[in-house]
Amino acid sequence: MLSPADFNDPPAAPSDPAAAGRSPFCRVAGLTLAALARVLAGASVRWIASQPDTCQRVYFANHTSHLDAIVIWSSLPQPVRELTRPVAAKDYWSRGAIRRWLAEEVFDAILIDRTDIKVHQSPVDMMLREAGSTRSLIVFPEGGRSVSGEIGEFKSGLYYLAKKRPEIELIPVHIDNLNRVLPRGEFLPVPLLSCISFGPPLWLERGEAKLEFLARARRAVMSLKE
């Protein structure tokens, strides 16, 4: 079991015009909110058989709270964070000017309209188009937040991401206790200790069926639970 302190700084991030184009105010806001998220969640971070890197990745995690994407994003070293885009629900993050500004200008999130999904304009195609050749993604394969805290079955999006871009590393992430930091239906977080665990990368195996891959990816997340 390793922590960020066990590693040297990650490689310098490759040039990315979109990330560099954010205003200084938004960049400072991002740094401030990342620090605040870590304090509120009391998050400890573990890297198990992997380490922070600016290579293109898909971080896939269990989903328990609206804080999930923010806390994973804030747990990454800054050079990695600058290249990483959370994927989030448009209906939640577009509700109100402040949320929309945070999602679009600070977190540079990719907002998915869950009410207007078309075959010729799938969320997976949108994610890959927005990620380009340099940006990493944070996704939640369950598709929605868990009420019980148990990890639900993974939906097919992760499989199609892996199938269309087989060279991208898929990093399992387990989030522990955030459902108690910001319980469902609550607005204000309750400071508690949580843990974010990043596991070893995996890829879609040659000839691996969709259901087999999704079950293996789900087990990879579950295995990171303390």
PyMOL CGO cylinders between C-alpha atoms (Angstrom):
from pymol import cmd
from pymol.cgo import CYLINDER

trace = [
    CYLINDER, 0.00, 0.00, 0.00, 1.42, 3.33, -1.06, 0.3, 1, 1, 1, 1, 1, 1,
    CYLINDER, 1.42, 3.33, -1.06, 0.61, 6.96, -0.51, 0.3, 1, 1, 1, 1, 1, 1,
    CYLINDER, 0.61, 6.96, -0.51, 1.44, 9.98, -2.70, 0.3, 1, 1, 1, 1, 1, 1,
    CYLINDER, 1.44, 9.98, -2.70, 4.39, 10.72, -0.42, 0.3, 1, 1, 1, 1, 1, 1,
    CYLINDER, 4.39, 10.72, -0.42, 6.04, 7.52, -1.68, 0.3, 1, 1, 1, 1, 1, 1,
    CYLINDER, 6.04, 7.52, -1.68, 6.41, 8.90, -5.17, 0.3, 1, 1, 1, 1, 1, 1,
    CYLINDER, 6.41, 8.90, -5.17, 8.30, 11.67, -6.88, 0.3, 1, 1, 1, 1, 1, 1,
    CYLINDER, 8.30, 11.67, -6.88, 6.21, 14.35, -8.55, 0.3, 1, 1, 1, 1, 1, 1,
    CYLINDER, 6.21, 14.35, -8.55, 4.34, 13.02, -11.60, 0.3, 1, 1, 1, 1, 1, 1,
    CYLINDER, 4.34, 13.02, -11.60, 5.71, 13.92, -15.03, 0.3, 1, 1, 1, 1, 1, 1,
    CYLINDER, 5.71, 13.92, -15.03, 4.94, 17.39, -16.28, 0.3, 1, 1, 1, 1, 1, 1,
    CYLINDER, 4.94, 17.39, -16.28, 1.58, 17.57, -17.96, 0.3, 1, 1, 1, 1, 1, 1,
    CYLINDER, 1.58, 17.57, -17.96, 1.59, 17.72, -21.76, 0.3, 1, 1, 1, 1, 1, 1,
    CYLINDER, 1.59, 17.72, -21.76, 0.44, 20.98, -23.27, 0.3, 1, 1, 1, 1, 1, 1,
    CYLINDER, 0.44, 20.98, -23.27, -3.33, 21.24, -23.31, 0.3, 1, 1, 1, 1, 1, 1,
    CYLINDER, -3.33, 21.24, -23.31, -4.88, 24.45, -24.73, 0.3, 1, 1, 1, 1, 1, 1,
    CYLINDER, -4.88, 24.45, -24.73, -8.24, 23.91, -23.03, 0.3, 1, 1, 1, 1, 1, 1,
    CYLINDER, -8.24, 23.91, -23.03, -6.71, 23.51, -19.58, 0.3, 1, 1, 1, 1, 1, 1,
    CYLINDER, -6.71, 23.51, -19.58, -4.31, 26.40, -20.11, 0.3, 1, 1, 1, 1, 1, 1,
    CYLINDER, -4.31, 26.40, -20.11, -7.12, 28.62, -21.38, 0.3, 1, 1, 1, 1, 1, 1,
    CYLINDER, -7.12, 28.62, -21.38, -8.95, 28.81, -18.07, 0.3, 1, 1, 1, 1, 1, 1,
    CYLINDER, -8.95, 28.81, -18.07, -8.75, 32.19, -16.38, 0.3, 1, 1, 1, 1, 1, 1,
    CYLINDER, -8.75, 32.19, -16.38, -6.38, 32.71, -13.42, 0.3, 1, 1, 1, 1, 1, 1,
    CYLINDER, -6.38, 32.71, -13.42, -9.43, 33.20, -11.21, 0.3, 1, 1, 1, 1, 1, 1,
    CYLINDER, -9.43, 33.20, -11.21, -10.87, 29.82, -12.20, 0.3, 1, 1, 1, 1, 1, 1,
    CYLINDER, -10.87, 29.82, -12.20, -7.53, 28.14, -11.65, 0.3, 1, 1, 1, 1, 1, 1,
    CYLINDER, -7.53, 28.14, -11.65, -7.24, 29.66, -8.15, 0.3, 1, 1, 1, 1, 1, 1,
    CYLINDER, -7.24, 29.66, -8.15, -10.84, 28.69, -7.44, 0.3, 1, 1, 1, 1, 1, 1,
    CYLINDER, -10.84, 28.69, -7.44, -10.01, 25.14, -8.48, 0.3, 1, 1, 1, 1, 1, 1,
    CYLINDER, -10.01, 25.14, -8.48, -7.02, 24.97, -6.13, 0.3, 1, 1, 1, 1, 1, 1,
    CYLINDER, -7.02, 24.97, -6.13, -9.09, 26.41, -3.29, 0.3, 1, 1, 1, 1, 1, 1,
    CYLINDER, -9.09, 26.41, -3.29, -12.00, 24.04, -3.80, 0.3, 1, 1, 1, 1, 1, 1,
    CYLINDER, -12.00, 24.04, -3.80, -9.67, 21.05, -4.11, 0.3, 1, 1, 1, 1, 1, 1,
    CYLINDER, -9.67, 21.05, -4.11, -8.15, 21.92, -0.72, 0.3, 1, 1, 1, 1, 1, 1,
    CYLINDER, -8.15, 21.92, -0.72, -11.59, 22.53, 0.78, 0.3, 1, 1, 1, 1, 1, 1,
    CYLINDER, -11.59, 22.53, 0.78, -12.91, 19.20, -0.53, 0.3, 1, 1, 1, 1, 1, 1,
    CYLINDER, -12.91, 19.20, -0.53, -10.00, 17.35, 1.04, 0.3, 1, 1, 1, 1, 1, 1,
    CYLINDER, -10.00, 17.35, 1.04, -10.61, 19.09, 4.38, 0.3, 1, 1, 1, 1, 1, 1,
    CYLINDER, -10.61, 19.09, 4.38, -14.38, 18.50, 4.39, 0.3, 1, 1, 1, 1, 1, 1,
    CYLINDER, -14.38, 18.50, 4.39, -14.05, 14.86, 3.38, 0.3, 1, 1, 1, 1, 1, 1,
    CYLINDER, -14.05, 14.86, 3.38, -10.99, 14.25, 5.53, 0.3, 1, 1, 1, 1, 1, 1,
    CYLINDER, -10.99, 14.25, 5.53, -9.87, 12.09, 2.65, 0.3, 1, 1, 1, 1, 1, 1,
    CYLINDER, -9.87, 12.09, 2.65, -6.81, 9.92, 2.90, 0.3, 1, 1, 1, 1, 1, 1,
    CYLINDER, -6.81, 9.92, 2.90, -5.47, 8.79, -0.48, 0.3, 1, 1, 1, 1, 1, 1,
    CYLINDER, -5.47, 8.79, -0.48, -3.96, 5.40, -1.29, 0.3, 1, 1, 1, 1, 1, 1,
    CYLINDER, -3.96, 5.40, -1.29, -2.30, 4.31, -4.52, 0.3, 1, 1, 1, 1, 1, 1,
    CYLINDER, -2.30, 4.31, -4.52, -2.17, 0.52, -4.68, 0.3, 1, 1, 1, 1, 1, 1,
    CYLINDER, -2.17, 0.52, -4.68, 0.03, -1.00, -7.41, 0.3, 1, 1, 1, 1, 1, 1,
    CYLINDER, 0.03, -1.00, -7.41, -0.29, 2.23, -9.40, 0.3, 1, 1, 1, 1, 1, 1,
    CYLINDER, -0.29, 2.23, -9.40, 0.86, 5.82, -9.13, 0.3, 1, 1, 1, 1, 1, 1,
    CYLINDER, 0.86, 5.82, -9.13, -0.17, 9.29, -10.29, 0.3, 1, 1, 1, 1, 1, 1,
    CYLINDER, -0.17, 9.29, -10.29, 0.68, 9.91, -13.94, 0.3, 1, 1, 1, 1, 1, 1,
    CYLINDER, 0.68, 9.91, -13.94, -0.27, 12.37, -16.66, 0.3, 1, 1, 1, 1, 1, 1,
    CYLINDER, -0.27, 12.37, -16.66, -0.87, 9.60, -19.20, 0.3, 1, 1, 1, 1, 1, 1,
    CYLINDER, -0.87, 9.60, -19.20, -4.42, 9.40, -20.51, 0.3, 1, 1, 1, 1, 1, 1,
    CYLINDER, -4.42, 9.40, -20.51, -6.65, 7.39, -18.17, 0.3, 1, 1, 1, 1, 1, 1,
    CYLINDER, -6.65, 7.39, -18.17, -10.24, 6.66, -17.23, 0.3, 1, 1, 1, 1, 1, 1,
    CYLINDER, -10.24, 6.66, -17.23, -10.73, 6.68, -13.46, 0.3, 1, 1, 1, 1, 1, 1,
    CYLINDER, -10.73, 6.68, -13.46, -13.87, 4.66, -12.69, 0.3, 1, 1, 1, 1, 1, 1,
    CYLINDER, -13.87, 4.66, -12.69, -15.37, 4.63, -9.20, 0.3, 1, 1, 1, 1, 1, 1,
    CYLINDER, -15.37, 4.63, -9.20, -18.31, 3.66, -7.05, 0.3, 1, 1, 1, 1, 1, 1,
    CYLINDER, -18.31, 3.66, -7.05, -20.87, 6.46, -6.68, 0.3, 1, 1, 1, 1, 1, 1,
    CYLINDER, -20.87, 6.46, -6.68, -22.22, 7.45, -3.27, 0.3, 1, 1, 1, 1, 1, 1,
    CYLINDER, -22.22, 7.45, -3.27, -22.42, 11.26, -3.13, 0.3, 1, 1, 1, 1, 1, 1,
    CYLINDER, -22.42, 11.26, -3.13, -22.44, 14.46, -5.16, 0.3, 1, 1, 1, 1, 1, 1,
    CYLINDER, -22.44, 14.46, -5.16, -18.96, 15.05, -3.69, 0.3, 1, 1, 1, 1, 1, 1,
    CYLINDER, -18.96, 15.05, -3.69, -17.51, 11.95, -5.35, 0.3, 1, 1, 1, 1, 1, 1,
    CYLINDER, -17.51, 11.95, -5.35, -16.17, 13.53, -8.54, 0.3, 1, 1, 1, 1, 1, 1,
    CYLINDER, -16.17, 13.53, -8.54, -14.85, 16.59, -6.70, 0.3, 1, 1, 1, 1, 1, 1,
    CYLINDER, -14.85, 16.59, -6.70, -13.01, 14.53, -4.10, 0.3, 1, 1, 1, 1, 1, 1,
    CYLINDER, -13.01, 14.53, -4.10, -11.44, 12.19, -6.68, 0.3, 1, 1, 1, 1, 1, 1,
    CYLINDER, -11.44, 12.19, -6.68, -10.42, 15.21, -8.76, 0.3, 1, 1, 1, 1, 1, 1,
    CYLINDER, -10.42, 15.21, -8.76, -8.96, 16.96, -5.72, 0.3, 1, 1, 1, 1, 1, 1,
    CYLINDER, -8.96, 16.96, -5.72, -7.06, 13.80, -4.70, 0.3, 1, 1, 1, 1, 1, 1,
    CYLINDER, -7.06, 13.80, -4.70, -4.97, 13.91, -7.88, 0.3, 1, 1, 1, 1, 1, 1,
    CYLINDER, -4.97, 13.91, -7.88, -1.69, 15.88, -7.96, 0.3, 1, 1, 1, 1, 1, 1,
    CYLINDER, -1.69, 15.88, -7.96, -2.14, 19.21, -9.70, 0.3, 1, 1, 1, 1, 1, 1,
    CYLINDER, -2.14, 19.21, -9.70, -0.40, 18.29, -13.00, 0.3, 1, 1, 1, 1, 1, 1,
    CYLINDER, -0.40, 18.29, -13.00, -2.69, 15.25, -13.28, 0.3, 1, 1, 1, 1, 1, 1,
    CYLINDER, -2.69, 15.25, -13.28, -5.75, 17.19, -12.13, 0.3, 1, 1, 1, 1, 1, 1,
    CYLINDER, -5.75, 17.19, -12.13, -5.24, 19.78, -14.87, 0.3, 1, 1, 1, 1, 1, 1,
    CYLINDER, -5.24, 19.78, -14.87, -5.70, 17.04, -17.47, 0.3, 1, 1, 1, 1, 1, 1,
    CYLINDER, -5.70, 17.04, -17.47, -8.60, 15.24, -15.81, 0.3, 1, 1, 1, 1, 1, 1,
    CYLINDER, -8.60, 15.24, -15.81, -12.27, 15.96, -16.53, 0.3, 1, 1, 1, 1, 1, 1,
    CYLINDER, -12.27, 15.96, -16.53, -15.11, 14.64, -14.36, 0.3, 1, 1, 1, 1, 1, 1,
    CYLINDER, -15.11, 14.64, -14.36, -18.14, 13.28, -16.22, 0.3, 1, 1, 1, 1, 1, 1,
    CYLINDER, -18.14, 13.28, -16.22, -21.31, 14.45, -14.47, 0.3, 1, 1, 1, 1, 1, 1,
    CYLINDER, -21.31, 14.45, -14.47, -25.07, 14.68, -14.85, 0.3, 1, 1, 1, 1, 1, 1,
    CYLINDER, -25.07, 14.68, -14.85, -26.14, 17.83, -16.67, 0.3, 1, 1, 1, 1, 1, 1,
    CYLINDER, -26.14, 17.83, -16.67, -29.51, 17.97, -14.88, 0.3, 1, 1, 1, 1, 1, 1,
    CYLINDER, -29.51, 17.97, -14.88, -27.77, 18.39, -11.50, 0.3, 1, 1, 1, 1, 1, 1,
    CYLINDER, -27.77, 18.39, -11.50, -24.74, 20.52, -12.38, 0.3, 1, 1, 1, 1, 1, 1,
    CYLINDER, -24.74, 20.52, -12.38, -26.66, 22.90, -14.65, 0.3, 1, 1, 1, 1, 1, 1,
    CYLINDER, -26.66, 22.90, -14.65, -29.16, 23.69, -11.92, 0.3, 1, 1, 1, 1, 1, 1,
    CYLINDER, -29.16, 23.69, -11.92, -28.28, 27.26, -10.93, 0.3, 1, 1, 1, 1, 1, 1,
    CYLINDER, -28.28, 27.26, -10.93, -25.57, 29.65, -12.07, 0.3, 1, 1, 1, 1, 1, 1,
    CYLINDER, -25.57, 29.65, -12.07, -23.06, 28.71, -9.37, 0.3, 1, 1, 1, 1, 1, 1,
    CYLINDER, -23.06, 28.71, -9.37, -23.21, 24.96, -10.02, 0.3, 1, 1, 1, 1, 1, 1,
    CYLINDER, -23.21, 24.96, -10.02, -22.98, 25.54, -13.76, 0.3, 1, 1, 1, 1, 1, 1,
    CYLINDER, -22.98, 25.54, -13.76, -19.97, 27.84, -13.34, 0.3, 1, 1, 1, 1, 1, 1,
    CYLINDER, -19.97, 27.84, -13.34, -18.22, 25.33, -11.06, 0.3, 1, 1, 1, 1, 1, 1,
    CYLINDER, -18.22, 25.33, -11.06, -18.84, 22.45, -13.47, 0.3, 1, 1, 1, 1, 1, 1,
    CYLINDER, -18.84, 22.45, -13.47, -17.94, 24.24, -16.68, 0.3, 1, 1, 1, 1, 1, 1,
    CYLINDER, -17.94, 24.24, -16.68, -15.28, 26.76, -15.66, 0.3, 1, 1, 1, 1, 1, 1,
    CYLINDER, -15.28, 26.76, -15.66, -13.60, 25.33, -12.56, 0.3, 1, 1, 1, 1, 1, 1,
    CYLINDER, -13.60, 25.33, -12.56, -13.82, 21.52, -12.88, 0.3, 1, 1, 1, 1, 1, 1,
    CYLINDER, -13.82, 21.52, -12.88, -14.04, 21.55, -16.70, 0.3, 1, 1, 1, 1, 1, 1,
    CYLINDER, -14.04, 21.55, -16.70, -16.60, 18.76, -16.38, 0.3, 1, 1, 1, 1, 1, 1,
    CYLINDER, -16.60, 18.76, -16.38, -18.22, 16.94, -19.27, 0.3, 1, 1, 1, 1, 1, 1,
    CYLINDER, -18.22, 16.94, -19.27, -21.96, 17.24, -18.63, 0.3, 1, 1, 1, 1, 1, 1,
    CYLINDER, -21.96, 17.24, -18.63, -24.15, 14.41, -19.89, 0.3, 1, 1, 1, 1, 1, 1,
    CYLINDER, -24.15, 14.41, -19.89, -27.81, 15.03, -20.61, 0.3, 1, 1, 1, 1, 1, 1,
    CYLINDER, -27.81, 15.03, -20.61, -29.38, 11.81, -19.33, 0.3, 1, 1, 1, 1, 1, 1,
    CYLINDER, -29.38, 11.81, -19.33, -32.79, 12.77, -20.75, 0.3, 1, 1, 1, 1, 1, 1,
    CYLINDER, -32.79, 12.77, -20.75, -31.62, 13.21, -24.36, 0.3, 1, 1, 1, 1, 1, 1,
    CYLINDER, -31.62, 13.21, -24.36, -29.47, 10.19, -25.24, 0.3, 1, 1, 1, 1, 1, 1,
    CYLINDER, -29.47, 10.19, -25.24, -29.42, 9.32, -28.95, 0.3, 1, 1, 1, 1, 1, 1,
    CYLINDER, -29.42, 9.32, -28.95, -27.84, 6.37, -30.73, 0.3, 1, 1, 1, 1, 1, 1,
    CYLINDER, -27.84, 6.37, -30.73, -25.96, 8.63, -33.15, 0.3, 1, 1, 1, 1, 1, 1,
    CYLINDER, -25.96, 8.63, -33.15, -24.84, 10.95, -30.31, 0.3, 1, 1, 1, 1, 1, 1,
    CYLINDER, -24.84, 10.95, -30.31, -24.03, 8.59, -27.47, 0.3, 1, 1, 1, 1, 1, 1,
    CYLINDER, -24.03, 8.59, -27.47, -22.49, 9.75, -24.16, 0.3, 1, 1, 1, 1, 1, 1,
    CYLINDER, -22.49, 9.75, -24.16, -19.47, 7.50, -24.84, 0.3, 1, 1, 1, 1, 1, 1,
    CYLINDER, -19.47, 7.50, -24.84, -18.77, 9.22, -28.17, 0.3, 1, 1, 1, 1, 1, 1,
    CYLINDER, -18.77, 9.22, -28.17, -19.14, 12.60, -26.49, 0.3, 1, 1, 1, 1, 1, 1,
    CYLINDER, -19.14, 12.60, -26.49, -16.72, 11.64, -23.71, 0.3, 1, 1, 1, 1, 1, 1,
    CYLINDER, -16.72, 11.64, -23.71, -14.10, 10.42, -26.14, 0.3, 1, 1, 1, 1, 1, 1,
    CYLINDER, -14.10, 10.42, -26.14, -14.48, 13.47, -28.36, 0.3, 1, 1, 1, 1, 1, 1,
    CYLINDER, -14.48, 13.47, -28.36, -14.09, 15.80, -25.37, 0.3, 1, 1, 1, 1, 1, 1,
    CYLINDER, -14.09, 15.80, -25.37, -11.16, 13.78, -23.97, 0.3, 1, 1, 1, 1, 1, 1,
    CYLINDER, -11.16, 13.78, -23.97, -9.25, 13.95, -27.25, 0.3, 1, 1, 1, 1, 1, 1,
    CYLINDER, -9.25, 13.95, -27.25, -5.78, 12.40, -27.06, 0.3, 1, 1, 1, 1, 1, 1,
    CYLINDER, -5.78, 12.40, -27.06, -4.60, 13.94, -23.77, 0.3, 1, 1, 1, 1, 1, 1,
    CYLINDER, -4.60, 13.94, -23.77, -7.43, 14.34, -21.27, 0.3, 1, 1, 1, 1, 1, 1,
    CYLINDER, -7.43, 14.34, -21.27, -8.34, 11.77, -18.63, 0.3, 1, 1, 1, 1, 1, 1,
    CYLINDER, -8.34, 11.77, -18.63, -11.88, 11.14, -17.37, 0.3, 1, 1, 1, 1, 1, 1,
    CYLINDER, -11.88, 11.14, -17.37, -13.58, 10.41, -14.05, 0.3, 1, 1, 1, 1, 1, 1,
    CYLINDER, -13.58, 10.41, -14.05, -16.67, 8.22, -14.55, 0.3, 1, 1, 1, 1, 1, 1,
    CYLINDER, -16.67, 8.22, -14.55, -19.15, 6.33, -12.38, 0.3, 1, 1, 1, 1, 1, 1,
    CYLINDER, -19.15, 6.33, -12.38, -20.20, 3.09, -14.13, 0.3, 1, 1, 1, 1, 1, 1,
    CYLINDER, -20.20, 3.09, -14.13, -23.17, 2.47, -11.82, 0.3, 1, 1, 1, 1, 1, 1,
    CYLINDER, -23.17, 2.47, -11.82, -24.89, 5.37, -13.57, 0.3, 1, 1, 1, 1, 1, 1,
    CYLINDER, -24.89, 5.37, -13.57, -26.38, 6.79, -10.36, 0.3, 1, 1, 1, 1, 1, 1,
    CYLINDER, -26.38, 6.79, -10.36, -25.65, 7.13, -6.67, 0.3, 1, 1, 1, 1, 1, 1,
    CYLINDER, -25.65, 7.13, -6.67, -26.04, 4.10, -4.44, 0.3, 1, 1, 1, 1, 1, 1,
    CYLINDER, -26.04, 4.10, -4.44, -28.63, 4.47, -1.68, 0.3, 1, 1, 1, 1, 1, 1,
    CYLINDER, -28.63, 4.47, -1.68, -27.47, 1.49, 0.37, 0.3, 1, 1, 1, 1, 1, 1,
    CYLINDER, -27.47, 1.49, 0.37, -23.73, 2.07, 0.01, 0.3, 1, 1, 1, 1, 1, 1,
    CYLINDER, -23.73, 2.07, 0.01, -23.37, -1.23, -1.87, 0.3, 1, 1, 1, 1, 1, 1,
    CYLINDER, -23.37, -1.23, -1.87, -21.76, -1.10, -5.30, 0.3, 1, 1, 1, 1, 1, 1,
    CYLINDER, -21.76, -1.10, -5.30, -24.38, -1.72, -7.96, 0.3, 1, 1, 1, 1, 1, 1,
    CYLINDER, -24.38, -1.72, -7.96, -23.99, -3.48, -11.29, 0.3, 1, 1, 1, 1, 1, 1,
    CYLINDER, -23.99, -3.48, -11.29, -21.95, -1.52, -13.84, 0.3, 1, 1, 1, 1, 1, 1,
    CYLINDER, -21.95, -1.52, -13.84, -23.69, -0.18, -16.93, 0.3, 1, 1, 1, 1, 1, 1,
    CYLINDER, -23.69, -0.18, -16.93, -22.21, -0.72, -20.37, 0.3, 1, 1, 1, 1, 1, 1,
    CYLINDER, -22.21, -0.72, -20.37, -20.57, 2.70, -20.88, 0.3, 1, 1, 1, 1, 1, 1,
    CYLINDER, -20.57, 2.70, -20.88, -17.24, 1.66, -19.37, 0.3, 1, 1, 1, 1, 1, 1,
    CYLINDER, -17.24, 1.66, -19.37, -17.08, -1.35, -21.69, 0.3, 1, 1, 1, 1, 1, 1,
    CYLINDER, -17.08, -1.35, -21.69, -17.61, 0.79, -24.79, 0.3, 1, 1, 1, 1, 1, 1,
    CYLINDER, -17.61, 0.79, -24.79, -15.02, 3.32, -23.60, 0.3, 1, 1, 1, 1, 1, 1,
    CYLINDER, -15.02, 3.32, -23.60, -12.52, 0.46, -23.26, 0.3, 1, 1, 1, 1, 1, 1,
    CYLINDER, -12.52, 0.46, -23.26, -13.52, -1.05, -26.61, 0.3, 1, 1, 1, 1, 1, 1,
    CYLINDER, -13.52, -1.05, -26.61, -13.24, 2.19, -28.58, 0.3, 1, 1, 1, 1, 1, 1,
    CYLINDER, -13.24, 2.19, -28.58, -10.00, 3.34, -26.92, 0.3, 1, 1, 1, 1, 1, 1,
    CYLINDER, -10.00, 3.34, -26.92, -8.23, 0.12, -25.85, 0.3, 1, 1, 1, 1, 1, 1,
    CYLINDER, -8.23, 0.12, -25.85, -4.93, 1.91, -25.24, 0.3, 1, 1, 1, 1, 1, 1,
    CYLINDER, -4.93, 1.91, -25.24, -6.28, 4.08, -22.39, 0.3, 1, 1, 1, 1, 1, 1,
    CYLINDER, -6.28, 4.08, -22.39, -5.51, 2.86, -18.87, 0.3, 1, 1, 1, 1, 1, 1,
    CYLINDER, -5.51, 2.86, -18.87, -8.58, 2.13, -16.76, 0.3, 1, 1, 1, 1, 1, 1,
    CYLINDER, -8.58, 2.13, -16.76, -7.93, 2.89, -13.08, 0.3, 1, 1, 1, 1, 1, 1,
    CYLINDER, -7.93, 2.89, -13.08, -10.38, 1.50, -10.49, 0.3, 1, 1, 1, 1, 1, 1,
    CYLINDER, -10.38, 1.50, -10.49, -11.15, 3.85, -7.60, 0.3, 1, 1, 1, 1, 1, 1,
    CYLINDER, -11.15, 3.85, -7.60, -12.96, 3.04, -4.37, 0.3, 1, 1, 1, 1, 1, 1,
    CYLINDER, -12.96, 3.04, -4.37, -14.58, 5.83, -2.35, 0.3, 1, 1, 1, 1, 1, 1,
    CYLINDER, -14.58, 5.83, -2.35, -15.26, 4.97, 1.27, 0.3, 1, 1, 1, 1, 1, 1,
    CYLINDER, -15.26, 4.97, 1.27, -17.57, 6.91, 3.62, 0.3, 1, 1, 1, 1, 1, 1,
    CYLINDER, -17.57, 6.91, 3.62, -18.49, 9.86, 1.37, 0.3, 1, 1, 1, 1, 1, 1,
    CYLINDER, -18.49, 9.86, 1.37, -22.15, 8.85, 1.51, 0.3, 1, 1, 1, 1, 1, 1,
    CYLINDER, -22.15, 8.85, 1.51, -22.00, 9.81, 5.20, 0.3, 1, 1, 1, 1, 1, 1,
    CYLINDER, -22.00, 9.81, 5.20, -20.08, 13.05, 4.52, 0.3, 1, 1, 1, 1, 1, 1,
    CYLINDER, -20.08, 13.05, 4.52, -22.89, 14.28, 2.20, 0.3, 1, 1, 1, 1, 1, 1,
    CYLINDER, -22.89, 14.28, 2.20, -25.93, 12.01, 2.70, 0.3, 1, 1, 1, 1, 1, 1,
    CYLINDER, -25.93, 12.01, 2.70, -28.50, 11.80, -0.08, 0.3, 1, 1, 1, 1, 1, 1,
    CYLINDER, -28.50, 11.80, -0.08, -30.92, 14.73, 0.07, 0.3, 1, 1, 1, 1, 1, 1,
    CYLINDER, -30.92, 14.73, 0.07, -28.64, 16.87, 2.25, 0.3, 1, 1, 1, 1, 1, 1,
    CYLINDER, -28.64, 16.87, 2.25, -27.05, 20.15, 1.17, 0.3, 1, 1, 1, 1, 1, 1,
    CYLINDER, -27.05, 20.15, 1.17, -24.33, 20.74, 3.77, 0.3, 1, 1, 1, 1, 1, 1,
    CYLINDER, -24.33, 20.74, 3.77, -21.49, 18.20, 4.17, 0.3, 1, 1, 1, 1, 1, 1,
    CYLINDER, -21.49, 18.20, 4.17, -20.66, 16.70, 7.56, 0.3, 1, 1, 1, 1, 1, 1,
    CYLINDER, -20.66, 16.70, 7.56, -16.87, 16.49, 8.13, 0.3, 1, 1, 1, 1, 1, 1,
    CYLINDER, -16.87, 16.49, 8.13, -15.91, 12.82, 8.51, 0.3, 1, 1, 1, 1, 1, 1,
    CYLINDER, -15.91, 12.82, 8.51, -12.92, 10.70, 7.60, 0.3, 1, 1, 1, 1, 1, 1,
    CYLINDER, -12.92, 10.70, 7.60, -13.08, 9.06, 4.19, 0.3, 1, 1, 1, 1, 1, 1,
    CYLINDER, -13.08, 9.06, 4.19, -10.62, 7.14, 2.04, 0.3, 1, 1, 1, 1, 1, 1,
    CYLINDER, -10.62, 7.14, 2.04, -9.95, 7.28, -1.70, 0.3, 1, 1, 1, 1, 1, 1,
    CYLINDER, -9.95, 7.28, -1.70, -8.13, 4.20, -3.03, 0.3, 1, 1, 1, 1, 1, 1,
    CYLINDER, -8.13, 4.20, -3.03, -6.66, 4.04, -6.55, 0.3, 1, 1, 1, 1, 1, 1,
    CYLINDER, -6.66, 4.04, -6.55, -5.95, 0.53, -7.83, 0.3, 1, 1, 1, 1, 1, 1,
    CYLINDER, -5.95, 0.53, -7.83, -3.82, -1.06, -10.57, 0.3, 1, 1, 1, 1, 1, 1,
    CYLINDER, -3.82, -1.06, -10.57, -4.76, -0.36, -14.20, 0.3, 1, 1, 1, 1, 1, 1,
    CYLINDER, -4.76, -0.36, -14.20, -6.77, -2.79, -16.27, 0.3, 1, 1, 1, 1, 1, 1,
    CYLINDER, -6.77, -2.79, -16.27, -7.71, -3.07, -19.92, 0.3, 1, 1, 1, 1, 1, 1,
    CYLINDER, -7.71, -3.07, -19.92, -10.31, -4.89, -21.98, 0.3, 1, 1, 1, 1, 1, 1,
    CYLINDER, -10.31, -4.89, -21.98, -8.90, -8.33, -22.78, 0.3, 1, 1, 1, 1, 1, 1,
    CYLINDER, -8.90, -8.33, -22.78, -8.96, -9.65, -26.34, 0.3, 1, 1, 1, 1, 1, 1,
    CYLINDER, -8.96, -9.65, -26.34, -12.26, -11.44, -26.90, 0.3, 1, 1, 1, 1, 1, 1,
    CYLINDER, -12.26, -11.44, -26.90, -13.61, -10.56, -23.46, 0.3, 1, 1, 1, 1, 1, 1,
    CYLINDER, -13.61, -10.56, -23.46, -17.40, -10.36, -23.39, 0.3, 1, 1, 1, 1, 1, 1,
    CYLINDER, -17.40, -10.36, -23.39, -19.14, -7.22, -22.16, 0.3, 1, 1, 1, 1, 1, 1,
    CYLINDER, -19.14, -7.22, -22.16, -20.68, -8.76, -19.04, 0.3, 1, 1, 1, 1, 1, 1,
    CYLINDER, -20.68, -8.76, -19.04, -17.41, -10.49, -18.10, 0.3, 1, 1, 1, 1, 1, 1,
    CYLINDER, -17.41, -10.49, -18.10, -15.48, -7.24, -18.41, 0.3, 1, 1, 1, 1, 1, 1,
    CYLINDER, -15.48, -7.24, -18.41, -18.03, -5.23, -16.42, 0.3, 1, 1, 1, 1, 1, 1,
    CYLINDER, -18.03, -5.23, -16.42, -18.04, -7.85, -13.64, 0.3, 1, 1, 1, 1, 1, 1,
    CYLINDER, -18.04, -7.85, -13.64, -14.22, -7.82, -13.55, 0.3, 1, 1, 1, 1, 1, 1,
    CYLINDER, -14.22, -7.82, -13.55, -14.13, -4.02, -13.40, 0.3, 1, 1, 1, 1, 1, 1,
    CYLINDER, -14.13, -4.02, -13.40, -16.69, -4.02, -10.57, 0.3, 1, 1, 1, 1, 1, 1,
    CYLINDER, -16.69, -4.02, -10.57, -14.62, -6.58, -8.63, 0.3, 1, 1, 1, 1, 1, 1,
    CYLINDER, -14.62, -6.58, -8.63, -11.55, -4.39, -9.12, 0.3, 1, 1, 1, 1, 1, 1,
    CYLINDER, -11.55, -4.39, -9.12, -13.32, -1.49, -7.38, 0.3, 1, 1, 1, 1, 1, 1,
    CYLINDER, -13.32, -1.49, -7.38, -14.72, -3.71, -4.62, 0.3, 1, 1, 1, 1, 1, 1,
    CYLINDER, -14.72, -3.71, -4.62, -11.27, -5.20, -3.91, 0.3, 1, 1, 1, 1, 1, 1,
    CYLINDER, -11.27, -5.20, -3.91, -9.97, -1.76, -2.92, 0.3, 1, 1, 1, 1, 1, 1,
    CYLINDER, -9.97, -1.76, -2.92, -12.33, -1.46, 0.03, 0.3, 1, 1, 1, 1, 1, 1,
    CYLINDER, -12.33, -1.46, 0.03, -10.40, -1.46, 3.30, 0.3, 1, 1, 1, 1, 1, 1,
]
cmd.load_cgo(trace, "trace")
